[in-house]
Amino acid sequence: MNQPTPRMEALVAFLALGLAPHALRLPAWIVGLVLLSWTYAILGPRSGWPRLPRWLLQAVTLLAVGIALLFPAGAAGENRTLAGGVAVLAVVMGLKPLESVSRRDYIAATMLGLFLVLSNLLYTESLGMAGYLLAASLGACMQFIHLVRPQERLRHVLRQAAGLLLQGAPFMLVLFFLFPRMPSGIFGLPANAVPTGFDDNMTPGAISHLVTDETLVFRAEFDTGQLPPAAQRYWRGLTLWHFDGRSWVRGREVEHIRTRLAGSQPVSYSIILEPMHTRWLFALDKPARAPEMHPLFGVMHQDRTLRARKPVTQRRQYRVESFLQSRDPVTQEDRKAGLQLPPRGNPRARALGVQLAREHPNPAARVQAMLQHFRDDAFHYTLSPPTLGPDPVDDFLFSQKRGFCEHYASAMAFTMRAAGVPARVTLGYLGGLVNPVGGHVEVRQAEAHAWTEVALPELGWVRVDPTAAVAPERVHAGLEAALGAEDLQRYFHHNTSIFGNWPLLRHSLATISYKWYSLVLSYGSARQGQLLRQLGLDLKSLRGWLGLAALLAVLLGAAVLLVLFWQRRLQQTVAAREDAAATQYRTFCRRLAAAGLPRPPTMGPQAYGRHIAAARPDLMAEAQAILACYTALRYERLSDVQREPLLQELAALVRRFRPRPARAPRHAAAGGPETGADPAD
């Protein structure tokens, strides 16, 4: 007998599960084509629509694949090769149901859906994606079970699929911890980039627009659990040395560090950096040494900035030690670069620097005098600085007097150089939101900040933040505390969140995401190598690889035995339930035999029921109910949810079934004439 044909609705439901995460990143015409194809595949057989000829399907497929490859329409910063591949896979998967007739076609379409599901890992490895993959794996198991047993009920299929996933869990754990891992990401492919808050240059207004950007840049977790005060959480990113009259740029390749940093006990912490496709690494002022970032291997330059040897294309975790109070020596190259000024421009600021040098022979006094100038004059800290003229430093210092952190840092560095004090501009982040649930710091683009560093005798490079002289609340209490009413309205207008009314939920989700990466996704080749070395296996030698292969074989064998033991227990449980039904049936037959209706050894339940109905019509209703329950339990394929109540019903029916022996006819008992009838009739 032919098995029922699998349902097209089940296939389309699984394929839709695989397509759903890609729907917003695929071109609209591909999504529309796929939905049209699925609609025709489902409604066509019901409505009597003709099947599309194979040549037409092939032509449409080739045309759609060609357009998808030529115009993948990926998002900004997205890998176009990846976008084109996913688009082609979506087209082929979307058109496959139109030609799916046999069970083999359904299996091929399901496999295409699995490839589309796995392609989501090329975009993100987040905890939400892990939950989606678990649901998609459950859906794939259900689809394959449906292809083998189309007549199964949905609840039974769901239960079987969940059992298959649980049986695969031991294998997953063994392979996760011991199978050799790729050095970067699951597939080693670049992730979508987080937009960087600043570039290798700084112009007026380059940072103020970032206060509306809540994009996460990195998370930091301190070993001791005690966070530095907000006023000391300056996260160094890059330093700018060259000023062309309007913009600050790096201007020089700073050599690798040659001088050691002296200071008090360093602060140890770890950072999880989002993929930015740049080489900048962030750390508290000032890092003691370069972090170890396998396979990126960070380096530290003479200006205490950290760099990765390769662009950060995947979320990365690295450890850093920083000195909050230290002496950073100044080299001759630093001093020369720190005094560079353009030959012309900003004459009033130059004159102010010369005046400070004349009035204050001590360089430290010149710095304090400039800070006092910011405090005493009518300067304002604002998110909406005015447009500056051709001499931006002069225009800001003597006319507008309104600006954001980059305006103050630029003016401070320019004036100090004019006063003969080496200075540079540093870009990074200030502060960060402390997550009260996880205890870590979350730094976002909105915390982008610029400050100045000056070189002083006997002290070396010293951080000087002129923003603190104008708006000290920005340093000690955060950006919101330093803004006026108008700026606050703009800030909150752009920084609303769906979790605004539930901050605890937002912090909890952020903590879960942080732990997911730090405990699971960050388990790469370096941590795996450390685990194997603790087990006595060194993969640098052939003996270590052979030991790892033996360990994998042993653990996978143990997982197989565990699964077999589990299946054996399930079989024993099913057999015990079947034995319980057989026990009730034997009790039923024994009571009928005592009532004068024994069952012949070769008579089955249905034949026995007909015999009872012919011999004892008064017992027919009860006997038929018992036999119906027993037949269903014995011969039908039932799930545990269906079997348990049916077994209880059978036990209750048998318990109440108490047949009495048939009575002899009354006239025979009185000594009347015999009729020759059997007393059991």
Stockholm file with secondary structure:
# STOCKHOLM 1.0

chainA/1-681         MNQPTPRMEALVAFLALGLAPHALRLPAWIVGLVLLSWTYAILGPRSGWPRLPRWLLQAVTLLAVGIALLFPAGAAGENRTLAGGVAVLAVVMGLKPLESVSRRDYIAATMLGLFLVLSNLLYTESLGMAGYLLAASLGACMQFIHLVRPQERLRHVLRQAAGLLLQGAPFMLVLFFLFPRMPSGIFGLPANAVPTGFDDNMTPGAISHLVTDETLVFRAEFDTGQLPPAAQRYWRGLTLWHFDGRSWVRGREVEHIRTRLAGSQPVSYSIILEPMHTRWLFALDKPARAPEMHPLFGVMHQDRTLRARKPVTQRRQYRVESFLQSRDPVTQEDRKAGLQLPPRGNPRARALGVQLAREHPNPAARVQAMLQHFRDDAFHYTLSPPTLGPDPVDDFLFSQKRGFCEHYASAMAFTMRAAGVPARVTLGYLGGLVNPVGGHVEVRQAEAHAWTEVALPELGWVRVDPTAAVAPERVHAGLEAALGAEDLQRYFHHNTSIFGNWPLLRHSLATISYKWYSLVLSYGSARQGQLLRQLGLDLKSLRGWLGLAALLAVLLGAAVLLVLFWQRRLQQTVAAREDAAATQYRTFCRRLAAAGLPRPPTMGPQAYGRHIAAARPDLMAEAQAILACYTALRYERLSDVQREPLLQELAALVRRFRPRPARAPRHAAAGGPETGADPAD
#=GR chainA/1-681 SS CCCCCCCHHHHHHHHHHHHGGGTTTSCHHHHHHHHHHHHHHHHHHHHTCCCCCHHHHHHHHHHHHHHHHHCCCCCTTCCHHHHHHHHHHHHHHHHGGGGCCSHHHHHHHHHHHHHHHHGGGGTCCCHHHHHHHHHHHHHHHHHHHHHHCTTSCHHHHHHHHHHHHHHHHHHHHHHHHHSCCCSSSSSCCCCCCCCCSCCSEECTTTTGGGGGCCCEEEEEEESSSCCCCGGGCEEEEEEECEECSSCEECCSCCCBCCSCCEESSCEEEEEEECCCSSCEECEESCBSSCCCCTTTCCEEBTTSCEECSSCCCSCEEEEEEECSSEEBCCCHHHHHHTTCCCSSSCHHHHHHHHHHHHHCSSHHHHHHHHHHHHHHTTCEECSSCCCCCSSHHHHIIIIICEECHHHHHHHHHHHHHHTTCCEEEEEEEECCEECTTTCCEEEEGGGEEEEEEEEETTTEEEEECHHHHHCHHHHHTCHHHHCCHHHHHHHHHHCCCTTTTCHHHHHHHHHHHHHHIIIIITCCHHHHHHHHHHTTCCTTSHHHHHHHHHHHHHHHHHHHHHHHHHHHHHHHHHHHHHHHHHHHHHHHHHHHHHTTCCCCTTCCHHHHHHHHHHHCGGGHHHHHHHHHHHHHHHHSCCCHHHHHHHHHHHHHHHHHCCCCCCCCCHHHHTTCCCCCCCTTC
#=GC SS_cons         CCCCCCCHHHHHHHHHHHHGGGTTTSCHHHHHHHHHHHHHHHHHHHHTCCCCCHHHHHHHHHHHHHHHHHCCCCCTTCCHHHHHHHHHHHHHHHHGGGGCCSHHHHHHHHHHHHHHHHGGGGTCCCHHHHHHHHHHHHHHHHHHHHHHCTTSCHHHHHHHHHHHHHHHHHHHHHHHHHSCCCSSSSSCCCCCCCCCSCCSEECTTTTGGGGGCCCEEEEEEESSSCCCCGGGCEEEEEEECEECSSCEECCSCCCBCCSCCEESSCEEEEEEECCCSSCEECEESCBSSCCCCTTTCCEEBTTSCEECSSCCCSCEEEEEEECSSEEBCCCHHHHHHTTCCCSSSCHHHHHHHHHHHHHCSSHHHHHHHHHHHHHHTTCEECSSCCCCCSSHHHHIIIIICEECHHHHHHHHHHHHHHTTCCEEEEEEEECCEECTTTCCEEEEGGGEEEEEEEEETTTEEEEECHHHHHCHHHHHTCHHHHCCHHHHHHHHHHCCCTTTTCHHHHHHHHHHHHHHIIIIITCCHHHHHHHHHHTTCCTTSHHHHHHHHHHHHHHHHHHHHHHHHHHHHHHHHHHHHHHHHHHHHHHHHHHHHHTTCCCCTTCCHHHHHHHHHHHCGGGHHHHHHHHHHHHHHHHSCCCHHHHHHHHHHHHHHHHHCCCCCCCCCHHHHTTCCCCCCCTTC
//
